[in-house]
Amino acid sequence: MDLEAGMLARAKAGHDKDCIYVIISVNDEYVYLADGKLRPVCRPKRKNRKHVQPIVYAHCDSVTDDAVIRKTVKEFLKENN
């Protein structure tokens, strides 16, 4: 599956396992993730592509605004809990 900026993703490995993030950018080996709170856009989390599970049906409109990212993640968690 192709990962692209704006998609929501779940961490599959690491100390942040099962956390929901928004993909900020993608390169060959890594994706950069932000949640707008602990990981703002100015210092995204770098994660290996194989340690991320994309959430296909959820998408964030803006990958540069922490408030929009927080709102999108919060709405996703509210719908799925």
mmJSON file of the N, C-alpha and C atoms, coordinates in Angstrom:
{"data_MODEL":{"atom_site":{
"group_PDB":["ATOM","ATOM","ATOM","ATOM","ATOM","ATOM","ATOM","ATOM","ATOM","ATOM","ATOM","ATOM","ATOM","ATOM","ATOM","ATOM","ATOM","ATOM","ATOM","ATOM","ATOM","ATOM","ATOM","ATOM","ATOM","ATOM","ATOM","ATOM","ATOM","ATOM","ATOM","ATOM","ATOM","ATOM","ATOM","ATOM","ATOM","ATOM","ATOM","ATOM","ATOM","ATOM","ATOM","ATOM","ATOM","ATOM","ATOM","ATOM","ATOM","ATOM","ATOM","ATOM","ATOM","ATOM","ATOM","ATOM","ATOM","ATOM","ATOM","ATOM","ATOM","ATOM","ATOM","ATOM","ATOM","ATOM","ATOM","ATOM","ATOM","ATOM","ATOM","ATOM","ATOM","ATOM","ATOM","ATOM","ATOM","ATOM","ATOM","ATOM","ATOM","ATOM","ATOM","ATOM","ATOM","ATOM","ATOM","ATOM","ATOM","ATOM","ATOM","ATOM","ATOM","ATOM","ATOM","ATOM","ATOM","ATOM","ATOM","ATOM","ATOM","ATOM","ATOM","ATOM","ATOM","ATOM","ATOM","ATOM","ATOM","ATOM","ATOM","ATOM","ATOM","ATOM","ATOM","ATOM","ATOM","ATOM","ATOM","ATOM","ATOM","ATOM","ATOM","ATOM","ATOM","ATOM","ATOM","ATOM","ATOM","ATOM","ATOM","ATOM","ATOM","ATOM","ATOM","ATOM","ATOM","ATOM","ATOM","ATOM","ATOM","ATOM","ATOM","ATOM","ATOM","ATOM","ATOM","ATOM","ATOM","ATOM","ATOM","ATOM","ATOM","ATOM","ATOM","ATOM","ATOM","ATOM","ATOM","ATOM","ATOM","ATOM","ATOM","ATOM","ATOM","ATOM","ATOM","ATOM","ATOM","ATOM","ATOM","ATOM","ATOM","ATOM","ATOM","ATOM","ATOM","ATOM","ATOM","ATOM","ATOM","ATOM","ATOM","ATOM","ATOM","ATOM","ATOM","ATOM","ATOM","ATOM","ATOM","ATOM","ATOM","ATOM","ATOM","ATOM","ATOM","ATOM","ATOM","ATOM","ATOM","ATOM","ATOM","ATOM","ATOM","ATOM","ATOM","ATOM","ATOM","ATOM","ATOM","ATOM","ATOM","ATOM","ATOM","ATOM","ATOM","ATOM","ATOM","ATOM","ATOM","ATOM","ATOM","ATOM","ATOM","ATOM","ATOM","ATOM","ATOM","ATOM","ATOM","ATOM","ATOM","ATOM","ATOM","ATOM","ATOM","ATOM","ATOM","ATOM","ATOM","ATOM","ATOM"],
"id":[1,2,3,4,5,6,7,8,9,10,11,12,13,14,15,16,17,18,19,20,21,22,23,24,25,26,27,28,29,30,31,32,33,34,35,36,37,38,39,40,41,42,43,44,45,46,47,48,49,50,51,52,53,54,55,56,57,58,59,60,61,62,63,64,65,66,67,68,69,70,71,72,73,74,75,76,77,78,79,80,81,82,83,84,85,86,87,88,89,90,91,92,93,94,95,96,97,98,99,100,101,102,103,104,105,106,107,108,109,110,111,112,113,114,115,116,117,118,119,120,121,122,123,124,125,126,127,128,129,130,131,132,133,134,135,136,137,138,139,140,141,142,143,144,145,146,147,148,149,150,151,152,153,154,155,156,157,158,159,160,161,162,163,164,165,166,167,168,169,170,171,172,173,174,175,176,177,178,179,180,181,182,183,184,185,186,187,188,189,190,191,192,193,194,195,196,197,198,199,200,201,202,203,204,205,206,207,208,209,210,211,212,213,214,215,216,217,218,219,220,221,222,223,224,225,226,227,228,229,230,231,232,233,234,235,236,237,238,239,240,241,242,243],
"type_symbol":["N","C","C","N","C","C","N","C","C","N","C","C","N","C","C","N","C","C","N","C","C","N","C","C","N","C","C","N","C","C","N","C","C","N","C","C","N","C","C","N","C","C","N","C","C","N","C","C","N","C","C","N","C","C","N","C","C","N","C","C","N","C","C","N","C","C","N","C","C","N","C","C","N","C","C","N","C","C","N","C","C","N","C","C","N","C","C","N","C","C","N","C","C","N","C","C","N","C","C","N","C","C","N","C","C","N","C","C","N","C","C","N","C","C","N","C","C","N","C","C","N","C","C","N","C","C","N","C","C","N","C","C","N","C","C","N","C","C","N","C","C","N","C","C","N","C","C","N","C","C","N","C","C","N","C","C","N","C","C","N","C","C","N","C","C","N","C","C","N","C","C","N","C","C","N","C","C","N","C","C","N","C","C","N","C","C","N","C","C","N","C","C","N","C","C","N","C","C","N","C","C","N","C","C","N","C","C","N","C","C","N","C","C","N","C","C","N","C","C","N","C","C","N","C","C","N","C","C","N","C","C","N","C","C","N","C","C","N","C","C","N","C","C"],
"label_atom_id":["N","CA","C","N","CA","C","N","CA","C","N","CA","C","N","CA","C","N","CA","C","N","CA","C","N","CA","C","N","CA","C","N","CA","C","N","CA","C","N","CA","C","N","CA","C","N","CA","C","N","CA","C","N","CA","C","N","CA","C","N","CA","C","N","CA","C","N","CA","C","N","CA","C","N","CA","C","N","CA","C","N","CA","C","N","CA","C","N","CA","C","N","CA","C","N","CA","C","N","CA","C","N","CA","C","N","CA","C","N","CA","C","N","CA","C","N","CA","C","N","CA","C","N","CA","C","N","CA","C","N","CA","C","N","CA","C","N","CA","C","N","CA","C","N","CA","C","N","CA","C","N","CA","C","N","CA","C","N","CA","C","N","CA","C","N","CA","C","N","CA","C","N","CA","C","N","CA","C","N","CA","C","N","CA","C","N","CA","C","N","CA","C","N","CA","C","N","CA","C","N","CA","C","N","CA","C","N","CA","C","N","CA","C","N","CA","C","N","CA","C","N","CA","C","N","CA","C","N","CA","C","N","CA","C","N","CA","C","N","CA","C","N","CA","C","N","CA","C","N","CA","C","N","CA","C","N","CA","C","N","CA","C","N","CA","C","N","CA","C","N","CA","C","N","CA","C","N","CA","C","N","CA","C"],
"label_alt_id":[null,null,null,null,null,null,null,null,null,null,null,null,null,null,null,null,null,null,null,null,null,null,null,null,null,null,null,null,null,null,null,null,null,null,null,null,null,null,null,null,null,null,null,null,null,null,null,null,null,null,null,null,null,null,null,null,null,null,null,null,null,null,null,null,null,null,null,null,null,null,null,null,null,null,null,null,null,null,null,null,null,null,null,null,null,null,null,null,null,null,null,null,null,null,null,null,null,null,null,null,null,null,null,null,null,null,null,null,null,null,null,null,null,null,null,null,null,null,null,null,null,null,null,null,null,null,null,null,null,null,null,null,null,null,null,null,null,null,null,null,null,null,null,null,null,null,null,null,null,null,null,null,null,null,null,null,null,null,null,null,null,null,null,null,null,null,null,null,null,null,null,null,null,null,null,null,null,null,null,null,null,null,null,null,null,null,null,null,null,null,null,null,null,null,null,null,null,null,null,null,null,null,null,null,null,null,null,null,null,null,null,null,null,null,null,null,null,null,null,null,null,null,null,null,null,null,null,null,null,null,null,null,null,null,null,null,null,null,null,null,null,null,null],
"label_comp_id":["MET","MET","MET","ASP","ASP","ASP","LEU","LEU","LEU","GLU","GLU","GLU","ALA","ALA","ALA","GLY","GLY","GLY","MET","MET","MET","LEU","LEU","LEU","ALA","ALA","ALA","ARG","ARG","ARG","ALA","ALA","ALA","LYS","LYS","LYS","ALA","ALA","ALA","GLY","GLY","GLY","HIS","HIS","HIS","ASP","ASP","ASP","LYS","LYS","LYS","ASP","ASP","ASP","CYS","CYS","CYS","ILE","ILE","ILE","TYR","TYR","TYR","VAL","VAL","VAL","ILE","ILE","ILE","ILE","ILE","ILE","SER","SER","SER","VAL","VAL","VAL","ASN","ASN","ASN","ASP","ASP","ASP","GLU","GLU","GLU","TYR","TYR","TYR","VAL","VAL","VAL","TYR","TYR","TYR","LEU","LEU","LEU","ALA","ALA","ALA","ASP","ASP","ASP","GLY","GLY","GLY","LYS","LYS","LYS","LEU","LEU","LEU","ARG","ARG","ARG","PRO","PRO","PRO","VAL","VAL","VAL","CYS","CYS","CYS","ARG","ARG","ARG","PRO","PRO","PRO","LYS","LYS","LYS","ARG","ARG","ARG","LYS","LYS","LYS","ASN","ASN","ASN","ARG","ARG","ARG","LYS","LYS","LYS","HIS","HIS","HIS","VAL","VAL","VAL","GLN","GLN","GLN","PRO","PRO","PRO","ILE","ILE","ILE","VAL","VAL","VAL","TYR","TYR","TYR","ALA","ALA","ALA","HIS","HIS","HIS","CYS","CYS","CYS","ASP","ASP","ASP","SER","SER","SER","VAL","VAL","VAL","THR","THR","THR","ASP","ASP","ASP","ASP","ASP","ASP","ALA","ALA","ALA","VAL","VAL","VAL","ILE","ILE","ILE","ARG","ARG","ARG","LYS","LYS","LYS","THR","THR","THR","VAL","VAL","VAL","LYS","LYS","LYS","GLU","GLU","GLU","PHE","PHE","PHE","LEU","LEU","LEU","LYS","LYS","LYS","GLU","GLU","GLU","ASN","ASN","ASN","ASN","ASN","ASN"],
"label_asym_id":["A","A","A","A","A","A","A","A","A","A","A","A","A","A","A","A","A","A","A","A","A","A","A","A","A","A","A","A","A","A","A","A","A","A","A","A","A","A","A","A","A","A","A","A","A","A","A","A","A","A","A","A","A","A","A","A","A","A","A","A","A","A","A","A","A","A","A","A","A","A","A","A","A","A","A","A","A","A","A","A","A","A","A","A","A","A","A","A","A","A","A","A","A","A","A","A","A","A","A","A","A","A","A","A","A","A","A","A","A","A","A","A","A","A","A","A","A","A","A","A","A","A","A","A","A","A","A","A","A","A","A","A","A","A","A","A","A","A","A","A","A","A","A","A","A","A","A","A","A","A","A","A","A","A","A","A","A","A","A","A","A","A","A","A","A","A","A","A","A","A","A","A","A","A","A","A","A","A","A","A","A","A","A","A","A","A","A","A","A","A","A","A","A","A","A","A","A","A","A","A","A","A","A","A","A","A","A","A","A","A","A","A","A","A","A","A","A","A","A","A","A","A","A","A","A","A","A","A","A","A","A","A","A","A","A","A","A","A","A","A","A","A","A"],
"label_entity_id":["1","1","1","1","1","1","1","1","1","1","1","1","1","1","1","1","1","1","1","1","1","1","1","1","1","1","1","1","1","1","1","1","1","1","1","1","1","1","1","1","1","1","1","1","1","1","1","1","1","1","1","1","1","1","1","1","1","1","1","1","1","1","1","1","1","1","1","1","1","1","1","1","1","1","1","1","1","1","1","1","1","1","1","1","1","1","1","1","1","1","1","1","1","1","1","1","1","1","1","1","1","1","1","1","1","1","1","1","1","1","1","1","1","1","1","1","1","1","1","1","1","1","1","1","1","1","1","1","1","1","1","1","1","1","1","1","1","1","1","1","1","1","1","1","1","1","1","1","1","1","1","1","1","1","1","1","1","1","1","1","1","1","1","1","1","1","1","1","1","1","1","1","1","1","1","1","1","1","1","1","1","1","1","1","1","1","1","1","1","1","1","1","1","1","1","1","1","1","1","1","1","1","1","1","1","1","1","1","1","1","1","1","1","1","1","1","1","1","1","1","1","1","1","1","1","1","1","1","1","1","1","1","1","1","1","1","1","1","1","1","1","1","1"],
"label_seq_id":[1,1,1,2,2,2,3,3,3,4,4,4,5,5,5,6,6,6,7,7,7,8,8,8,9,9,9,10,10,10,11,11,11,12,12,12,13,13,13,14,14,14,15,15,15,16,16,16,17,17,17,18,18,18,19,19,19,20,20,20,21,21,21,22,22,22,23,23,23,24,24,24,25,25,25,26,26,26,27,27,27,28,28,28,29,29,29,30,30,30,31,31,31,32,32,32,33,33,33,34,34,34,35,35,35,36,36,36,37,37,37,38,38,38,39,39,39,40,40,40,41,41,41,42,42,42,43,43,43,44,44,44,45,45,45,46,46,46,47,47,47,48,48,48,49,49,49,50,50,50,51,51,51,52,52,52,53,53,53,54,54,54,55,55,55,56,56,56,57,57,57,58,58,58,59,59,59,60,60,60,61,61,61,62,62,62,63,63,63,64,64,64,65,65,65,66,66,66,67,67,67,68,68,68,69,69,69,70,70,70,71,71,71,72,72,72,73,73,73,74,74,74,75,75,75,76,76,76,77,77,77,78,78,78,79,79,79,80,80,80,81,81,81],
"pdbx_PDB_ins_code":[null,null,null,null,null,null,null,null,null,null,null,null,null,null,null,null,null,null,null,null,null,null,null,null,null,null,null,null,null,null,null,null,null,null,null,null,null,null,null,null,null,null,null,null,null,null,null,null,null,null,null,null,null,null,null,null,null,null,null,null,null,null,null,null,null,null,null,null,null,null,null,null,null,null,null,null,null,null,null,null,null,null,null,null,null,null,null,null,null,null,null,null,null,null,null,null,null,null,null,null,null,null,null,null,null,null,null,null,null,null,null,null,null,null,null,null,null,null,null,null,null,null,null,null,null,null,null,null,null,null,null,null,null,null,null,null,null,null,null,null,null,null,null,null,null,null,null,null,null,null,null,null,null,null,null,null,null,null,null,null,null,null,null,null,null,null,null,null,null,null,null,null,null,null,null,null,null,null,null,null,null,null,null,null,null,null,null,null,null,null,null,null,null,null,null,null,null,null,null,null,null,null,null,null,null,null,null,null,null,null,null,null,null,null,null,null,null,null,null,null,null,null,null,null,null,null,null,null,null,null,null,null,null,null,null,null,null,null,null,null,null,null,null],
"Cartn_x":[0.838,0.0,0.884,0.5,1.234,0.825,1.803,1.565,1.691,0.816,0.889,0.567,1.029,0.823,-0.671,-1.063,-2.459,-3.209,-2.669,-3.315,-3.106,-4.066,-3.881,-3.195,-2.416,-1.686,-1.575,-1.504,-1.344,0.064,0.744,2.074,1.926,2.659,2.581,3.684,4.731,5.864,6.476,7.202,7.881,7.118,7.65,6.999,5.682,5.459,4.217,3.242,3.358,2.499,1.027,0.235,-1.208,-1.576,-0.622,-0.928,-1.327,-2.208,-2.675,-1.931,-1.435,-0.7,-1.229,-0.835,-1.066,0.286,0.314,1.552,1.828,2.986,3.382,4.133,5.079,5.811,6.308,6.689,7.118,8.378,9.374,10.497,10.683,11.786,11.958,11.83,12.479,12.537,11.695,11.466,10.807,9.563,8.682,7.559,7.734,7.243,7.308,5.89,5.681,4.35,4.217,2.997,2.701,1.315,1.124,-0.207,-0.738,0.071,-0.361,-0.218,0.094,0.189,1.62,1.93,3.28,4.267,3.78,4.592,3.999,4.366,3.847,4.535,4.034,4.552,6.01,6.399,7.772,8.805,8.397,9.317,8.595,8.397,7.66,8.46,7.736,8.328,8.742,9.996,10.457,10.258,9.592,9.286,9.516,9.996,10.197,8.846,8.821,7.558,6.872,7.647,7.018,6.469,6.721,6.179,4.946,4.366,3.199,2.099,0.887,-0.278,-1.173,-1.318,-2.158,-3.639,-4.367,-5.816,-6.396,-6.873,-7.216,-8.415,-9.421,-10.664,-10.651,-9.557,-9.462,-8.352,-8.608,-7.664,-7.724,-6.585,-6.489,-6.339,-7.054,-7.031,-5.718,-5.151,-3.941,-2.857,-1.661,-0.553,0.414,0.021,0.889,0.321,-0.886,-1.55,-1.798,-1.177,-1.319,-2.761,-3.497,-4.881,-5.756,-5.579,-6.352,-5.97,-4.69,-4.236,-4.822,-4.774,-5.355,-6.842,-7.549,-8.99,-9.282,-8.53,-8.738,-8.488,-7.389,-7.07,-8.136,-8.564,-9.589,-10.907,-11.335,-12.571,-12.461,-11.31,-11.131,-11.243,-10.587,-10.633,-12.044,-12.766,-14.14,-15.056,-14.887,-15.716,-15.428,-14.181,-13.769,-13.63,-14.096,-14.079,-15.457],
"Cartn_y":[-1.176,0.0,1.24,2.219,3.473,4.367,4.872,5.819,7.22,8.108,9.482,10.441,11.653,12.671,12.92,13.032,13.276,12.044,10.868,9.634,9.455,8.861,8.474,7.119,6.894,5.636,5.247,3.941,3.387,2.805,3.099,2.549,1.079,0.2,-1.233,-1.719,-0.92,-1.359,-0.167,-0.476,0.567,0.93,1.889,2.284,3.017,3.477,4.171,3.261,1.965,0.992,1.339,1.251,1.51,2.984,3.891,5.319,5.707,6.688,7.165,8.449,8.509,9.668,10.045,11.233,11.665,11.642,11.103,11.053,12.446,12.992,14.325,14.251,13.323,13.131,11.689,11.301,9.928,9.991,9.183,8.986,7.488,7.068,5.669,4.696,4.999,4.049,4.454,5.745,6.237,7.065,7.131,8.064,8.986,10.193,11.17,11.423,11.254,11.261,12.376,12.895,13.895,13.621,13.957,13.846,15.208,16.258,17.603,17.953,16.982,17.21,16.932,15.673,15.304,15.371,15.111,15.173,16.2,17.474,18.496,18.409,19.175,19.161,19.614,20.503,21.021,19.982,18.915,17.819,16.482,16.033,14.784,13.556,12.473,11.185,10.475,10.039,9.27,7.799,7.087,5.682,4.898,3.685,2.792,2.486,2.416,2.182,0.89,-0.141,-1.424,-1.453,-0.43,-0.343,0.541,0.86,1.731,1.04,1.07,0.514,1.682,1.916,3.035,2.762,3.824,3.758,4.398,3.567,3.998,4.944,4.694,5.45,6.768,7.117,8.372,9.221,10.519,11.428,12.784,13.429,14.75,15.79,16.901,17.936,18.707,19.0,19.81,19.065,19.003,18.362,19.394,20.667,21.72,22.407,22.078,22.745,21.736,21.97,21.054,20.951,22.051,22.031,21.129,21.174,20.326,18.859,18.597,17.228,16.681,17.476,17.047,16.749,17.614,17.436,16.157,15.911,14.721,13.446,13.407,12.225,12.025,13.095,13.008,12.484,12.991,12.526,11.053,10.638,9.24,8.331,8.716,7.908,7.872,8.977,9.042,8.108,8.074,7.214,5.731,5.407,4.001,3.457,4.172,3.66,3.478],
"Cartn_z":[0.0,0.0,0.0,-0.773,-0.827,0.321,1.033,2.112,1.539,1.973,1.494,2.635,2.49,3.517,3.722,4.982,5.318,5.783,5.501,5.948,7.445,8.107,9.494,9.524,10.586,10.702,12.164,12.392,13.73,13.827,14.931,15.168,15.554,14.874,15.137,16.056,16.257,17.073,17.791,18.857,19.614,20.868,21.625,22.868,22.631,21.419,21.079,20.326,20.52,19.841,20.052,18.992,18.968,19.067,19.014,18.98,17.551,17.455,16.16,15.806,14.583,14.084,12.708,12.259,10.883,10.185,8.986,8.218,7.667,8.013,7.563,6.244,6.15,4.9,4.83,3.618,3.354,2.502,2.854,1.944,1.743,1.162,0.773,1.94,3.061,4.159,5.366,5.552,6.76,6.456,7.442,7.414,8.621,8.489,9.569,10.049,11.347,11.937,12.966,13.102,14.128,14.676,15.962,16.558,17.0,16.827,17.167,18.631,19.462,20.903,21.364,21.646,22.06,20.896,19.717,18.508,17.548,17.72,16.8,15.438,14.497,13.132,13.098,14.003,13.989,14.42,15.126,15.45,15.332,14.094,13.869,14.293,14.496,14.857,13.579,13.509,12.366,12.684,11.803,12.04,10.749,10.896,9.765,9.12,7.8,7.076,7.49,7.794,8.127,9.55,10.337,11.689,11.774,10.626,10.559,9.773,10.319,9.627,9.209,7.898,7.458,7.71,7.964,8.133,6.878,5.973,4.623,4.589,5.39,5.288,6.051,6.699,7.436,6.84,6.719,6.079,6.775,6.89,7.504,6.397,6.519,5.482,5.446,6.608,6.675,7.434,6.855,7.545,8.122,8.106,8.622,9.856,10.247,11.369,12.492,13.652,14.778,15.273,15.246,15.726,14.863,13.564,12.65,12.851,13.053,13.282,14.581,15.668,16.952,16.802,16.096,15.905,15.114,14.061,13.232,14.027,14.788,15.594,16.666,17.311,18.367,17.798,16.647,16.015,15.627,15.111,14.738,15.957,17.054,18.262,18.844,18.763,19.278,18.487,17.162,16.319,16.535,16.873,16.937,18.348,19.336,20.717,21.252],
"occupancy":[1.0,1.0,1.0,1.0,1.0,1.0,1.0,1.0,1.0,1.0,1.0,1.0,1.0,1.0,1.0,1.0,1.0,1.0,1.0,1.0,1.0,1.0,1.0,1.0,1.0,1.0,1.0,1.0,1.0,1.0,1.0,1.0,1.0,1.0,1.0,1.0,1.0,1.0,1.0,1.0,1.0,1.0,1.0,1.0,1.0,1.0,1.0,1.0,1.0,1.0,1.0,1.0,1.0,1.0,1.0,1.0,1.0,1.0,1.0,1.0,1.0,1.0,1.0,1.0,1.0,1.0,1.0,1.0,1.0,1.0,1.0,1.0,1.0,1.0,1.0,1.0,1.0,1.0,1.0,1.0,1.0,1.0,1.0,1.0,1.0,1.0,1.0,1.0,1.0,1.0,1.0,1.0,1.0,1.0,1.0,1.0,1.0,1.0,1.0,1.0,1.0,1.0,1.0,1.0,1.0,1.0,1.0,1.0,1.0,1.0,1.0,1.0,1.0,1.0,1.0,1.0,1.0,1.0,1.0,1.0,1.0,1.0,1.0,1.0,1.0,1.0,1.0,1.0,1.0,1.0,1.0,1.0,1.0,1.0,1.0,1.0,1.0,1.0,1.0,1.0,1.0,1.0,1.0,1.0,1.0,1.0,1.0,1.0,1.0,1.0,1.0,1.0,1.0,1.0,1.0,1.0,1.0,1.0,1.0,1.0,1.0,1.0,1.0,1.0,1.0,1.0,1.0,1.0,1.0,1.0,1.0,1.0,1.0,1.0,1.0,1.0,1.0,1.0,1.0,1.0,1.0,1.0,1.0,1.0,1.0,1.0,1.0,1.0,1.0,1.0,1.0,1.0,1.0,1.0,1.0,1.0,1.0,1.0,1.0,1.0,1.0,1.0,1.0,1.0,1.0,1.0,1.0,1.0,1.0,1.0,1.0,1.0,1.0,1.0,1.0,1.0,1.0,1.0,1.0,1.0,1.0,1.0,1.0,1.0,1.0,1.0,1.0,1.0,1.0,1.0,1.0,1.0,1.0,1.0,1.0,1.0,1.0,1.0,1.0,1.0,1.0,1.0,1.0],
"B_iso_or_equiv":[0.0,0.0,0.0,0.0,0.0,0.0,0.0,0.0,0.0,0.0,0.0,0.0,0.0,0.0,0.0,0.0,0.0,0.0,0.0,0.0,0.0,0.0,0.0,0.0,0.0,0.0,0.0,0.0,0.0,0.0,0.0,0.0,0.0,0.0,0.0,0.0,0.0,0.0,0.0,0.0,0.0,0.0,0.0,0.0,0.0,0.0,0.0,0.0,0.0,0.0,0.0,0.0,0.0,0.0,0.0,0.0,0.0,0.0,0.0,0.0,0.0,0.0,0.0,0.0,0.0,0.0,0.0,0.0,0.0,0.0,0.0,0.0,0.0,0.0,0.0,0.0,0.0,0.0,0.0,0.0,0.0,0.0,0.0,0.0,0.0,0.0,0.0,0.0,0.0,0.0,0.0,0.0,0.0,0.0,0.0,0.0,0.0,0.0,0.0,0.0,0.0,0.0,0.0,0.0,0.0,0.0,0.0,0.0,0.0,0.0,0.0,0.0,0.0,0.0,0.0,0.0,0.0,0.0,0.0,0.0,0.0,0.0,0.0,0.0,0.0,0.0,0.0,0.0,0.0,0.0,0.0,0.0,0.0,0.0,0.0,0.0,0.0,0.0,0.0,0.0,0.0,0.0,0.0,0.0,0.0,0.0,0.0,0.0,0.0,0.0,0.0,0.0,0.0,0.0,0.0,0.0,0.0,0.0,0.0,0.0,0.0,0.0,0.0,0.0,0.0,0.0,0.0,0.0,0.0,0.0,0.0,0.0,0.0,0.0,0.0,0.0,0.0,0.0,0.0,0.0,0.0,0.0,0.0,0.0,0.0,0.0,0.0,0.0,0.0,0.0,0.0,0.0,0.0,0.0,0.0,0.0,0.0,0.0,0.0,0.0,0.0,0.0,0.0,0.0,0.0,0.0,0.0,0.0,0.0,0.0,0.0,0.0,0.0,0.0,0.0,0.0,0.0,0.0,0.0,0.0,0.0,0.0,0.0,0.0,0.0,0.0,0.0,0.0,0.0,0.0,0.0,0.0,0.0,0.0,0.0,0.0,0.0,0.0,0.0,0.0,0.0,0.0,0.0],
"pdbx_formal_charge":[null,null,null,null,null,null,null,null,null,null,null,null,null,null,null,null,null,null,null,null,null,null,null,null,null,null,null,null,null,null,null,null,null,null,null,null,null,null,null,null,null,null,null,null,null,null,null,null,null,null,null,null,null,null,null,null,null,null,null,null,null,null,null,null,null,null,null,null,null,null,null,null,null,null,null,null,null,null,null,null,null,null,null,null,null,null,null,null,null,null,null,null,null,null,null,null,null,null,null,null,null,null,null,null,null,null,null,null,null,null,null,null,null,null,null,null,null,null,null,null,null,null,null,null,null,null,null,null,null,null,null,null,null,null,null,null,null,null,null,null,null,null,null,null,null,null,null,null,null,null,null,null,null,null,null,null,null,null,null,null,null,null,null,null,null,null,null,null,null,null,null,null,null,null,null,null,null,null,null,null,null,null,null,null,null,null,null,null,null,null,null,null,null,null,null,null,null,null,null,null,null,null,null,null,null,null,null,null,null,null,null,null,null,null,null,null,null,null,null,null,null,null,null,null,null,null,null,null,null,null,null,null,null,null,null,null,null,null,null,null,null,null,null],
"auth_seq_id":[1,1,1,2,2,2,3,3,3,4,4,4,5,5,5,6,6,6,7,7,7,8,8,8,9,9,9,10,10,10,11,11,11,12,12,12,13,13,13,14,14,14,15,15,15,16,16,16,17,17,17,18,18,18,19,19,19,20,20,20,21,21,21,22,22,22,23,23,23,24,24,24,25,25,25,26,26,26,27,27,27,28,28,28,29,29,29,30,30,30,31,31,31,32,32,32,33,33,33,34,34,34,35,35,35,36,36,36,37,37,37,38,38,38,39,39,39,40,40,40,41,41,41,42,42,42,43,43,43,44,44,44,45,45,45,46,46,46,47,47,47,48,48,48,49,49,49,50,50,50,51,51,51,52,52,52,53,53,53,54,54,54,55,55,55,56,56,56,57,57,57,58,58,58,59,59,59,60,60,60,61,61,61,62,62,62,63,63,63,64,64,64,65,65,65,66,66,66,67,67,67,68,68,68,69,69,69,70,70,70,71,71,71,72,72,72,73,73,73,74,74,74,75,75,75,76,76,76,77,77,77,78,78,78,79,79,79,80,80,80,81,81,81],
"auth_comp_id":["MET","MET","MET","ASP","ASP","ASP","LEU","LEU","LEU","GLU","GLU","GLU","ALA","ALA","ALA","GLY","GLY","GLY","MET","MET","MET","LEU","LEU","LEU","ALA","ALA","ALA","ARG","ARG","ARG","ALA","ALA","ALA","LYS","LYS","LYS","ALA","ALA","ALA","GLY","GLY","GLY","HIS","HIS","HIS","ASP","ASP","ASP","LYS","LYS","LYS","ASP","ASP","ASP","CYS","CYS","CYS","ILE","ILE","ILE","TYR","TYR","TYR","VAL","VAL","VAL","ILE","ILE","ILE","ILE","ILE","ILE","SER","SER","SER","VAL","VAL","VAL","ASN","ASN","ASN","ASP","ASP","ASP","GLU","GLU","GLU","TYR","TYR","TYR","VAL","VAL","VAL","TYR","TYR","TYR","LEU","LEU","LEU","ALA","ALA","ALA","ASP","ASP","ASP","GLY","GLY","GLY","LYS","LYS","LYS","LEU","LEU","LEU","ARG","ARG","ARG","PRO","PRO","PRO","VAL","VAL","VAL","CYS","CYS","CYS","ARG","ARG","ARG","PRO","PRO","PRO","LYS","LYS","LYS","ARG","ARG","ARG","LYS","LYS","LYS","ASN","ASN","ASN","ARG","ARG","ARG","LYS","LYS","LYS","HIS","HIS","HIS","VAL","VAL","VAL","GLN","GLN","GLN","PRO","PRO","PRO","ILE","ILE","ILE","VAL","VAL","VAL","TYR","TYR","TYR","ALA","ALA","ALA","HIS","HIS","HIS","CYS","CYS","CYS","ASP","ASP","ASP","SER","SER","SER","VAL","VAL","VAL","THR","THR","THR","ASP","ASP","ASP","ASP","ASP","ASP","ALA","ALA","ALA","VAL","VAL","VAL","ILE","ILE","ILE","ARG","ARG","ARG","LYS","LYS","LYS","THR","THR","THR","VAL","VAL","VAL","LYS","LYS","LYS","GLU","GLU","GLU","PHE","PHE","PHE","LEU","LEU","LEU","LYS","LYS","LYS","GLU","GLU","GLU","ASN","ASN","ASN","ASN","ASN","ASN"],
"auth_asym_id":["A","A","A","A","A","A","A","A","A","A","A","A","A","A","A","A","A","A","A","A","A","A","A","A","A","A","A","A","A","A","A","A","A","A","A","A","A","A","A","A","A","A","A","A","A","A","A","A","A","A","A","A","A","A","A","A","A","A","A","A","A","A","A","A","A","A","A","A","A","A","A","A","A","A","A","A","A","A","A","A","A","A","A","A","A","A","A","A","A","A","A","A","A","A","A","A","A","A","A","A","A","A","A","A","A","A","A","A","A","A","A","A","A","A","A","A","A","A","A","A","A","A","A","A","A","A","A","A","A","A","A","A","A","A","A","A","A","A","A","A","A","A","A","A","A","A","A","A","A","A","A","A","A","A","A","A","A","A","A","A","A","A","A","A","A","A","A","A","A","A","A","A","A","A","A","A","A","A","A","A","A","A","A","A","A","A","A","A","A","A","A","A","A","A","A","A","A","A","A","A","A","A","A","A","A","A","A","A","A","A","A","A","A","A","A","A","A","A","A","A","A","A","A","A","A","A","A","A","A","A","A","A","A","A","A","A","A","A","A","A","A","A","A"],
"auth_atom_id":["N","CA","C","N","CA","C","N","CA","C","N","CA","C","N","CA","C","N","CA","C","N","CA","C","N","CA","C","N","CA","C","N","CA","C","N","CA","C","N","CA","C","N","CA","C","N","CA","C","N","CA","C","N","CA","C","N","CA","C","N","CA","C","N","CA","C","N","CA","C","N","CA","C","N","CA","C","N","CA","C","N","CA","C","N","CA","C","N","CA","C","N","CA","C","N","CA","C","N","CA","C","N","CA","C","N","CA","C","N","CA","C","N","CA","C","N","CA","C","N","CA","C","N","CA","C","N","CA","C","N","CA","C","N","CA","C","N","CA","C","N","CA","C","N","CA","C","N","CA","C","N","CA","C","N","CA","C","N","CA","C","N","CA","C","N","CA","C","N","CA","C","N","CA","C","N","CA","C","N","CA","C","N","CA","C","N","CA","C","N","CA","C","N","CA","C","N","CA","C","N","CA","C","N","CA","C","N","CA","C","N","CA","C","N","CA","C","N","CA","C","N","CA","C","N","CA","C","N","CA","C","N","CA","C","N","CA","C","N","CA","C","N","CA","C","N","CA","C","N","CA","C","N","CA","C","N","CA","C","N","CA","C","N","CA","C","N","CA","C","N","CA","C","N","CA","C","N","CA","C","N","CA","C"],
"pdbx_PDB_model_num":[1,1,1,1,1,1,1,1,1,1,1,1,1,1,1,1,1,1,1,1,1,1,1,1,1,1,1,1,1,1,1,1,1,1,1,1,1,1,1,1,1,1,1,1,1,1,1,1,1,1,1,1,1,1,1,1,1,1,1,1,1,1,1,1,1,1,1,1,1,1,1,1,1,1,1,1,1,1,1,1,1,1,1,1,1,1,1,1,1,1,1,1,1,1,1,1,1,1,1,1,1,1,1,1,1,1,1,1,1,1,1,1,1,1,1,1,1,1,1,1,1,1,1,1,1,1,1,1,1,1,1,1,1,1,1,1,1,1,1,1,1,1,1,1,1,1,1,1,1,1,1,1,1,1,1,1,1,1,1,1,1,1,1,1,1,1,1,1,1,1,1,1,1,1,1,1,1,1,1,1,1,1,1,1,1,1,1,1,1,1,1,1,1,1,1,1,1,1,1,1,1,1,1,1,1,1,1,1,1,1,1,1,1,1,1,1,1,1,1,1,1,1,1,1,1,1,1,1,1,1,1,1,1,1,1,1,1,1,1,1,1,1,1]
}}}
